[in-house]
């Protein structure tokens, strides 16, 4: 009996410290910069979300769109946002022109809007 209680306590203990919500995690519609990469490199917006944010902390970086949407300025530290209007099952590719030469290599990313 004593061993079964101990076993139960050992099995439950790792889950007791877990929260359902991580208050330090950025929202799912956020992209951050790390060195010369965007994280996550491929963002999928929720069905009811049409805005994504880029948090740049180690720039300069910029967000330049393949679809000719006006790019962000070169940002050293700050936030850039884009709202996707009328998008439906569309993938938008972007890059940092400082750290990539095209939309397939270097500091690149994409946003899928359902």
Backbone as CSV, one residue per row, in Angstrom:
resi,resn,N_x,N_y,N_z,CA_x,CA_y,CA_z,C_x,C_y,C_z
1,UNK,0.824,-1.180,0.000,0.000,0.000,0.000,0.875,1.254,0.000
2,UNK,1.932,1.236,0.822,2.817,2.382,0.910,3.519,2.616,-0.425
3,UNK,3.903,1.541,-1.083,4.589,1.674,-2.367,3.652,2.186,-3.455
4,UNK,2.398,1.811,-3.416,1.458,2.281,-4.433,1.205,3.788,-4.278
5,UNK,1.181,4.297,-3.042,1.033,5.730,-2.826,2.264,6.484,-3.327
6,UNK,3.428,5.928,-3.062,4.666,6.542,-3.511,4.715,6.571,-5.042
7,UNK,4.352,5.469,-5.658,4.331,5.393,-7.107,3.336,6.412,-7.680
8,UNK,2.174,6.509,-7.092,1.171,7.468,-7.538,1.695,8.895,-7.391
9,UNK,2.344,9.197,-6.284,2.898,10.538,-6.060,3.980,10.849,-7.091
10,UNK,4.806,9.892,-7.423,5.849,10.111,-8.420,5.276,10.319,-9.815
11,UNK,4.177,9.662,-10.110,3.549,9.809,-11.417,2.823,11.133,-11.563
12,UNK,2.239,11.634,-10.485,1.455,12.861,-10.525,2.336,14.099,-10.385
13,UNK,3.435,14.025,-9.679,4.267,15.196,-9.360,4.675,16.011,-10.578
14,UNK,5.124,15.417,-11.679,5.529,16.256,-12.818,4.393,17.092,-13.391
15,UNK,3.155,16.603,-13.288,2.017,17.318,-13.832,1.462,18.365,-12.878
16,UNK,1.732,18.235,-11.612,1.203,19.169,-10.627,1.805,20.556,-10.798
17,UNK,3.031,20.647,-11.325,3.690,21.938,-11.495,3.360,22.589,-12.825
18,UNK,2.630,21.925,-13.686,2.316,22.461,-15.012,1.095,23.359,-14.958
19,UNK,1.194,24.496,-15.628,0.049,25.374,-15.786,-0.571,25.098,-17.137
20,UNK,-1.866,25.346,-17.261,-2.524,25.210,-18.550,-2.077,26.292,-19.509
21,UNK,-1.616,27.417,-18.972,-1.251,28.555,-19.802,0.105,29.076,-19.376
22,UNK,1.015,29.239,-20.332,2.327,29.810,-20.060,2.248,31.309,-20.296
23,UNK,2.276,32.089,-19.231,2.104,33.529,-19.361,3.328,34.201,-19.956
24,UNK,4.480,33.516,-20.028,5.680,34.089,-20.615,5.798,33.802,-22.100
25,UNK,4.995,32.905,-22.636,5.074,32.567,-24.051,4.394,33.644,-24.882
26,UNK,5.016,33.999,-26.028,4.366,34.990,-26.882,3.110,34.403,-27.506
27,UNK,2.152,35.256,-27.877,0.964,34.740,-28.556,1.339,33.985,-29.824
28,UNK,0.463,33.106,-30.261,0.745,32.268,-31.425,0.917,33.077,-32.696
29,UNK,0.451,34.315,-32.720,0.557,35.136,-33.919,1.773,36.064,-33.877
30,UNK,2.786,35.719,-33.089,3.985,36.535,-32.968,5.197,35.852,-33.558
31,UNK,6.075,36.663,-34.140,7.350,36.204,-34.668,8.428,37.000,-33.947
32,UNK,9.507,36.349,-33.567,10.627,37.038,-32.941,11.867,36.851,-33.809
33,UNK,12.880,37.649,-33.539,14.143,37.496,-34.243,15.169,36.897,-33.300
34,UNK,16.010,36.049,-33.860,17.097,35.450,-33.105,18.288,35.356,-34.050
35,UNK,19.274,36.198,-33.838,20.396,36.240,-34.775,19.893,36.672,-36.134
36,UNK,20.029,35.787,-37.111,19.531,36.118,-38.448,18.464,35.115,-38.880
37,UNK,17.539,34.814,-37.936,16.402,33.952,-38.248,15.132,34.541,-37.652
38,UNK,14.015,34.224,-38.288,12.706,34.532,-37.742,12.200,33.281,-37.031
39,UNK,11.608,33.451,-35.848,11.097,32.318,-35.082,9.653,32.581,-34.714
40,UNK,8.720,31.743,-35.132,8.896,30.587,-35.999,9.068,31.037,-37.453
41,UNK,9.731,30.232,-38.261,9.907,30.617,-39.659,8.613,30.500,-40.467
42,UNK,7.728,29.621,-40.054,6.433,29.461,-40.729,5.335,29.641,-39.695
43,UNK,4.587,30.709,-39.837,3.530,31.058,-38.891,2.185,30.721,-39.509
44,UNK,1.318,30.082,-38.738,-0.050,29.799,-39.179,-0.978,30.556,-38.243
45,UNK,-1.715,31.506,-38.796,-2.646,32.266,-37.968,-3.868,31.425,-37.634
46,UNK,-4.465,31.712,-36.504,-5.715,31.050,-36.137,-6.814,31.539,-37.080
47,UNK,-7.853,30.756,-37.218,-8.932,31.082,-38.153,-9.562,32.442,-37.872
48,UNK,-9.586,32.865,-36.624,-10.221,34.142,-36.283,-9.204,35.268,-36.078
49,UNK,-7.946,35.040,-36.440,-6.893,36.033,-36.242,-6.398,36.502,-37.601
50,UNK,-6.274,37.803,-37.794,-5.805,38.309,-39.075,-4.584,39.211,-38.941
51,UNK,-4.023,39.312,-37.725,-2.867,40.177,-37.504,-1.713,39.384,-36.922
52,UNK,-0.524,39.620,-37.461,0.701,39.011,-36.938,1.642,40.135,-36.518
53,UNK,2.480,39.861,-35.512,3.427,40.843,-34.995,4.835,40.280,-35.042
54,UNK,5.789,41.133,-35.366,7.204,40.778,-35.360,7.871,41.597,-34.278
55,UNK,8.518,40.912,-33.326,9.226,41.566,-32.237,10.719,41.464,-32.534
56,UNK,11.310,42.595,-32.822,12.716,42.636,-33.213,13.515,43.178,-32.041
57,UNK,14.475,42.378,-31.589,15.255,42.757,-30.416,16.745,42.838,-30.688
58,UNK,17.186,42.368,-31.822,18.624,42.329,-32.090,18.913,42.738,-33.531
59,UNK,18.334,43.873,-33.926,18.446,44.302,-35.315,19.749,44.989,-35.616
60,UNK,19.818,45.569,-36.798,18.669,45.912,-37.613,18.169,44.739,-38.460
61,UNK,16.840,44.698,-38.591,16.145,43.749,-39.461,14.984,44.501,-40.099
62,UNK,14.444,43.915,-41.157,13.225,44.450,-41.747,12.355,43.290,-42.180
63,UNK,11.117,43.576,-42.502,10.173,42.572,-42.988,9.708,43.054,-44.358
64,UNK,10.174,42.379,-45.397,9.876,42.752,-46.773,9.061,41.637,-47.411
65,UNK,7.930,41.985,-48.007,6.952,41.015,-48.503,7.120,40.712,-49.981
66,UNK,6.921,39.466,-50.340,6.963,39.046,-51.731,5.765,39.603,-52.510
67,UNK,4.642,39.823,-51.824,3.429,40.285,-52.515,3.379,41.804,-52.692
68,UNK,4.481,42.483,-52.526,4.616,43.923,-52.756,3.899,44.786,-51.726
69,UNK,3.487,44.202,-50.597,2.999,45.018,-49.490,4.164,45.884,-49.026
70,UNK,3.938,47.151,-48.685,5.054,47.985,-48.238,5.818,47.314,-47.078
71,UNK,7.143,47.312,-47.150,7.951,46.667,-46.102,8.027,47.526,-44.855
72,UNK,8.518,46.901,-43.805,8.821,47.667,-42.600,10.095,48.460,-42.860
73,UNK,10.366,49.390,-41.997,11.661,50.059,-42.043,12.695,49.128,-41.419
74,UNK,13.958,49.511,-41.449,14.973,48.751,-40.724,14.788,49.049,-39.243
75,UNK,14.565,47.999,-38.468,14.250,48.134,-37.043,15.368,47.511,-36.226
76,UNK,15.904,48.261,-35.267,16.913,47.715,-34.359,16.232,47.045,-33.176
77,UNK,15.289,47.728,-32.571,14.477,47.188,-31.488,13.085,47.771,-31.639
78,UNK,12.089,46.896,-31.725,10.730,47.390,-31.860,9.805,46.343,-32.421
79,UNK,8.612,46.793,-32.794,7.566,45.886,-33.242,7.044,46.330,-34.602
80,UNK,6.753,45.350,-35.439,6.114,45.570,-36.731,4.891,44.674,-36.778
81,UNK,3.780,45.176,-37.312,2.558,44.370,-37.427,2.019,44.425,-38.846
82,UNK,1.374,43.345,-39.243,0.652,43.327,-40.511,-0.692,42.665,-40.277
83,UNK,-1.729,43.292,-40.809,-3.068,42.722,-40.786,-3.377,42.225,-42.187
84,UNK,-3.847,41.002,-42.268,-4.162,40.364,-43.542,-5.659,40.475,-43.771
85,UNK,-6.051,41.247,-44.785,-7.454,41.520,-45.057,-7.886,40.706,-46.275
86,UNK,-8.999,40.003,-46.136,-9.561,39.247,-47.252,-8.768,38.022,-47.645
87,UNK,-7.844,37.601,-46.811,-7.034,36.423,-47.129,-7.831,35.151,-46.858
88,UNK,-7.635,34.167,-47.701,-8.311,32.888,-47.527,-7.419,31.786,-48.081
89,UNK,-6.884,30.973,-47.168,-5.991,29.878,-47.557,-4.831,30.381,-48.409
90,UNK,-4.165,31.425,-47.903,-3.083,32.051,-48.638,-1.813,32.042,-47.789
91,UNK,-0.683,31.776,-48.442,0.623,31.853,-47.792,1.342,33.092,-48.290
92,UNK,1.834,33.899,-47.365,2.567,35.125,-47.665,4.024,34.920,-47.255
93,UNK,4.938,35.098,-48.189,6.359,34.940,-47.881,6.989,36.305,-47.635
94,UNK,7.955,36.332,-46.711,8.662,37.566,-46.389,10.118,37.255,-46.110
95,UNK,10.919,38.308,-46.068,12.336,38.142,-45.767,12.890,39.427,-45.174
96,UNK,14.054,39.322,-44.573,14.833,40.480,-44.144,15.841,40.729,-45.261
97,UNK,15.762,41.876,-45.922,16.659,42.136,-47.049,18.105,42.353,-46.611
98,UNK,18.326,42.585,-45.329,19.681,42.734,-44.804,20.364,41.369,-44.712
99,UNK,19.572,40.308,-44.432,20.133,38.975,-44.181,19.684,37.908,-45.169
100,UNK,19.156,38.294,-46.311,18.791,37.312,-47.340,18.812,37.995,-48.707
101,UNK,18.994,37.180,-49.731,19.038,37.719,-51.091,17.803,37.353,-51.896
102,UNK,16.977,36.446,-51.366,15.731,36.069,-52.036,14.756,35.531,-50.992
103,UNK,13.608,35.066,-51.418,12.579,34.616,-50.479,12.697,33.138,-50.116
104,UNK,13.815,32.491,-50.487,13.967,31.064,-50.182,15.180,30.753,-49.317
105,UNK,16.131,31.681,-49.189,17.327,31.406,-48.392,17.622,32.572,-47.462
106,UNK,18.344,32.291,-46.416,18.718,33.333,-45.454,17.593,33.574,-44.450
107,UNK,17.417,34.806,-44.074,16.431,35.186,-43.055,15.080,35.373,-43.733
108,UNK,14.337,34.254,-43.831,13.049,34.238,-44.537,11.981,33.639,-43.641
109,UNK,10.722,33.881,-44.004,9.620,33.317,-43.254,8.345,33.350,-44.089
110,UNK,7.294,32.779,-43.528,6.007,32.787,-44.208,4.883,32.851,-43.182
111,UNK,3.746,33.364,-43.635,2.537,33.422,-42.823,1.431,32.783,-43.629
112,UNK,0.784,31.766,-43.061,-0.377,31.155,-43.698,-1.610,31.695,-43.015
113,UNK,-2.542,32.222,-43.834,-3.791,32.760,-43.322,-4.923,31.861,-43.817
114,UNK,-5.619,31.156,-42.907,-6.681,30.234,-43.334,-7.910,30.968,-43.870
